[in-house]
């Protein structure tokens, strides 16, 4: 009997961990967990309550670490008791920062990140299956920061391999290419697949990839994205970062920003600054390039930071003003903005798993 081809894609995002995994029956199951935690002094009764409610948590060093979605909900309530902005910013911790393992507390961050990864990947399906291939996302090295992702990549790979997966890294922008299949438009009838620019705008970094037929030509990131917007908007209006995040996720619409909502106005302000900065680097990266792209290509936007309605219009207007050495046919949003990178990792994992099966003669 031929063994099933099993695959998984995992987007290790600064704000969310997303997974796409097949169930052996032809269906891709998606899971999401917030990549965050809350630190609380240890209390036996509180731990008993968390356990009874099925909350996700860890205990260590005299503290309780409430994880993921439970931490995010608790942080909203805790804001009512916070009095100083610097205290409010610490209400919700992140095991990742700027797209990689948080260097401010590497040991605890690694423990928490591993727990969140495992729970997100294994939910519904369970542990690794025989020969299961898993691709996980990593950011490209940023052009405006000394951030290095080598340790983050190695840590994730070793941990996933310890769980039984055949694990490989995939740069985030290239995952967008695999998920969305942008094209080079030679004629109306002839297009070259998996050729164009994939952009992933998450919490820690903005990732870019120019690819040709699925092969990366240029990959880079910029160390400015959603977290930078949230922190600056929160500072401007004197509100907790988590409150700003809620407004961004639930209310922000660039087609109809509420002029009476100071948080929305602050978000719009820093979105504009982020777009100018990030796509200014994009312009400099490409406009003086000596290479040649002979036909128009597509650009695909993805990620939570790019999700508010009307954001794509801002990017289209920005790119239209650029003197790029190639023509852009279309700037479009990914079909599922939050799941794009996980989907791309899954597509790549499935390709690798099928290749292995062919090599085995299955």
C-alpha positions in Angstrom: 0.0 0.0 0.0 1.4 3.4 -1.0 2.0 5.7 2.0 0.1 9.0 1.9 2.0 12.1 1.0 1.8 14.4 4.1 2.8 18.0 4.2 2.6 21.1 6.4 3.3 24.8 6.0 4.1 27.0 9.0 4.2 30.8 9.0 6.3 31.8 12.0 5.1 35.4 12.2 5.9 38.0 14.9 2.2 38.6 15.6 0.7 35.3 14.6 1.7 31.7 13.9 -0.3 30.2 11.0 -0.3 26.7 9.8 -1.6 24.8 6.7 -1.6 21.0 7.0 -3.3 18.3 5.0 -5.5 15.8 6.8 -4.7 12.8 4.5 -8.2 13.1 2.9 -7.6 16.0 0.5 -8.4 18.9 2.8 -6.0 21.5 4.0 -6.7 22.5 7.7 -5.6 25.9 8.8 -4.8 26.9 12.4 -3.9 30.3 13.9 -2.5 31.3 17.3 -1.4 34.7 18.5 2.3 34.8 19.0 2.3 36.4 22.4 2.1 35.8 26.2 1.3 37.4 29.5 3.5 37.1 32.6 1.7 36.7 36.0 3.2 36.0 39.4 2.5 32.3 40.3 -0.8 31.7 42.1 -2.0 28.1 42.6 -5.7 29.0 42.4 -5.2 31.0 39.3 -3.3 28.0 37.7 -6.2 25.7 38.7 -8.6 28.1 36.9 -6.5 28.2 33.8 -6.4 24.4 33.7 -10.1 24.0 34.3 -10.8 26.5 31.4 -8.4 24.7 29.0 -6.2 27.8 28.7 -2.7 27.5 27.2 0.0 28.3 29.7 3.5 27.5 31.1 4.8 27.6 34.6 8.4 28.5 35.4 10.7 30.6 37.7 7.8 31.5 40.0 5.6 32.8 37.2 2.7 31.8 35.0 3.0 32.5 31.3 -0.4 32.6 29.7 0.0 32.0 26.0 -1.5 32.9 22.7 -5.1 33.9 22.3 -5.8 33.6 26.0 -3.0 36.1 26.7 -4.4 38.6 24.2 -7.8 38.4 25.9 -6.3 38.9 29.3 -4.3 41.8 28.2 -7.4 43.7 27.2 -8.8 43.4 30.7 -5.4 44.2 32.3 -5.3 47.5 30.5 -7.9 48.9 32.9 -5.5 48.6 35.8 -2.5 50.1 34.1 -1.5 53.6 34.8 1.7 54.3 33.0 2.4 53.9 29.3 5.7 52.1 29.8 3.8 49.5 32.0 1.0 49.1 29.5 3.5 48.3 26.8 4.7 45.3 28.8 1.2 43.9 29.4 1.6 41.7 26.3 5.0 40.0 25.6 6.2 38.6 22.3 8.5 35.6 21.9 9.5 37.1 18.5 10.6 40.6 17.7 11.3 42.1 14.3 10.6 38.8 12.6 13.1 36.7 14.7 13.4 35.2 18.2 13.2 38.0 20.7 16.8 38.8 21.8 15.6 40.5 25.0 14.7 37.2 26.7 16.0 34.4 24.4 15.6 31.5 26.8 12.0 32.1 27.8 11.1 33.3 24.3 12.4 30.1 22.8 10.4 28.0 25.3 7.2 29.9 24.6 7.7 30.0 20.8 8.2 26.2 20.8 5.0 25.6 22.8 3.0 27.8 20.5 4.5 26.3 17.3 3.7 22.7 18.5 0.2 23.5 19.6 -0.6 25.3 16.3 0.9 22.6 14.0 -0.5 19.6 15.8 -4.0 20.8 16.5 -6.7 18.6 14.9 -4.2 16.2 13.3 -1.7 15.4 16.0 2.1 14.6 15.9 4.2 14.3 12.8 3.3 11.5 10.4 5.9 9.2 8.8 8.0 11.2 6.3 6.0 14.4 6.8 7.6 17.4 5.1 7.2 20.8 6.7 8.4 24.2 5.3 8.5 27.1 7.8 8.9 30.8 7.0 11.9 33.0 7.8 12.4 36.6 7.0 15.0 37.8 4.4 17.8 39.7 5.9 16.8 43.4 6.3 18.6 46.1 4.3 18.2 48.7 7.1 19.2 46.8 10.2 21.8 44.5 11.6 19.2 41.9 12.4 20.4 38.4 11.6 18.1 35.4 11.2 20.6 32.6 11.4 20.0 31.6 15.0 16.2 31.9 14.6 16.3 29.7 11.5 18.5 27.1 13.1 16.4 27.1 16.3 13.2 26.5 14.4 14.6 23.8 12.2 16.2 21.8 15.1 13.0 22.0 17.1 10.7 20.9 14.3 13.1 18.1 13.4 12.9 17.0 17.1 9.1 16.7 16.7 9.6 14.3 13.8 9.2 16.6 10.8 11.5 16.9 7.8 11.8 20.6 8.1 13.1 23.3 5.7 13.1 27.1 5.8 11.4 29.2 3.1 11.9 32.9 2.8 8.7 34.8 3.4 8.4 36.7 0.2 9.0 33.6 -1.9 6.2 31.9 0.1 3.9 34.6 -1.3 5.0 33.7 -4.8 4.2 30.0 -4.3 0.8 30.8 -2.8 -0.4 33.4 -5.2 1.3 32.6 -8.5 2.0 36.1 -9.9 2.8 36.2 -13.6 4.8 37.9 -16.3 2.5 38.9 -19.1 4.2 38.3 -22.4 0.9 38.6 -24.3 -2.7 38.4 -23.3 -2.6 34.7 -24.1 0.9 33.9 -22.8 2.0 34.3 -19.2 5.0 33.0 -17.3 3.9 31.6 -13.9 5.4 32.3 -10.5 7.1 35.4 -11.9 6.7 38.7 -10.2 7.0 40.4 -6.8 5.6 38.9 -3.6 5.3 41.2 -0.6 4.5 40.1 3.0 3.8 42.8 5.5 3.5 41.3 9.0 4.2 42.5 12.5 8.0 42.7 12.6 9.2 43.2 9.0 8.1 43.8 5.4 9.5 41.1 3.1 10.0 41.4 -0.6 10.8 38.8 -3.3 11.3 39.2 -7.0 11.1 35.7 -8.5 11.2 34.2 -12.0 9.4 30.8 -12.4 9.5 30.3 -8.7 13.3 31.0 -8.4 14.2 34.0 -6.3 16.1 36.7 -8.1 16.2 39.2 -5.3 15.0 38.8 -1.7 15.2 41.5 1.1 13.3 42.9 4.0 12.8 46.2 5.7 12.7 46.3 9.5 9.5 48.3 9.7 5.9 46.9 9.7 2.8 46.5 11.9 4.5 46.6 15.3 6.3 49.8 14.4 2.9 51.4 13.5 1.2 50.2 16.6 3.9 51.4 19.0 4.1 54.9 17.5 0.4 55.3 17.2 0.0 54.2 20.9 2.6 56.7 21.9 0.9 59.5 20.0 -2.5 59.1 21.6 -1.3 57.8 25.0 -3.2 54.5 24.7 -2.1 50.9 25.3 -0.5 49.2 22.3 -3.0 46.3 22.6 -5.9 48.7 22.4 -4.4 50.2 19.2 -4.0 46.7 17.8 -7.7 46.0 18.4 -8.8 49.2 16.6 -6.4 48.4 13.7 -7.7 44.8 13.3 -11.4 45.6 13.8 -12.2 49.1 12.6 -9.4 50.5 10.4 -10.6 51.2 6.9 -8.7 53.7 4.8 -11.7 54.3 2.6 -13.6 55.8 5.5 -11.3 56.7 8.5 -13.4 58.0 11.4 -12.3 61.7 11.9 -13.5 61.5 15.5 -11.5 58.4 16.4 -8.0 59.6 17.5 -6.6 56.0 17.3 -7.7 55.6 13.7 -6.2 59.0 12.9 -2.9 58.1 14.5 -2.8 54.7 12.7 -3.4 56.5 9.4 -0.6 58.9 10.1 2.0 56.2 10.9 0.7 53.9 8.0 1.6 56.8 5.7 5.0 57.1 7.2 5.6 53.4 7.0 4.5 53.2 3.4 6.8 56.1 2.4 9.8 54.5 4.2 9.3 50.9 3.1 8.4 51.6 -0.5 11.1 54.3 -0.7 13.6 51.5 0.0 11.8 49.3 -2.6 12.2 52.1 -5.2 15.9 52.6 -4.5 16.5 48.8 -4.7 15.1 48.5 -8.2 15.1 51.9 -10.0 18.8 51.9 -10.7 19.1 48.2 -11.4 20.9 47.4 -14.6 18.9 44.2 -15.2 16.1 43.9 -17.7 12.6 42.6 -17.3 11.1 42.7 -20.7 7.4 42.2 -20.0 4.9 43.5 -17.3 4.8 41.6 -14.0 2.3 41.3 -11.1 2.9 42.5 -7.5 1.0 40.7 -4.7 0.4 42.2 -1.3 -0.2 40.0 1.8 0.0 40.0 5.6 -2.0 41.5 8.4 -0.5 45.0 8.1 -1.6 45.1 4.5 -5.1 43.9 5.3 -7.1 47.1 6.2 -9.5 48.0 3.3 -8.0 50.7 1.1 -4.4 49.9 1.9 -3.7 48.5 -1.6 -4.9 51.8 -3.1 -2.2 53.6 -1.2 0.5 51.2 -2.4 -0.7 51.4 -6.0 -0.6 55.2 -5.9 2.9 55.0 -4.4 4.2 52.5 -7.0 2.6 54.5 -9.9 4.9 57.4 -9.1 8.1 55.4 -9.2 10.5 55.3 -12.1 11.0 51.5 -12.0 13.0 49.7 -14.8 10.1 47.4 -15.4 6.4 47.6 -16.0 3.9 46.4 -13.4 0.8 44.9 -14.8 -1.2 44.7 -11.6 -0.9 45.3 -7.9 -3.3 43.1 -6.1 -4.1 41.7 -2.7 -3.6 38.0 -1.9 -6.8 35.9 -1.8 -6.4 35.3 2.0 -4.1 38.0 3.4 -3.4 36.3 6.7 -2.9 32.8 5.4 -0.8 33.6 2.4 2.6 32.7 3.8 1.4 29.5 5.5 -0.2 28.5 2.2 3.0 29.2 0.2 5.0 27.1 2.7 2.4 24.3 2.3 2.6 24.4 -1.5 6.4 24.1 -1.3 6.2 21.3 1.2 3.7 19.4 -1.0 6.0 19.8 -4.0 8.9 18.4 -2.0 6.9 15.5 -0.6 5.7 14.5 -4.1 9.3 14.6 -5.4 10.3 12.3 -2.5 7.5 9.9 -3.4 8.5 9.8 -7.0 12.1 9.1 -6.0 10.9 6.2 -4.0 9.0 4.9 -7.0 5.5 5.5 -5.4 
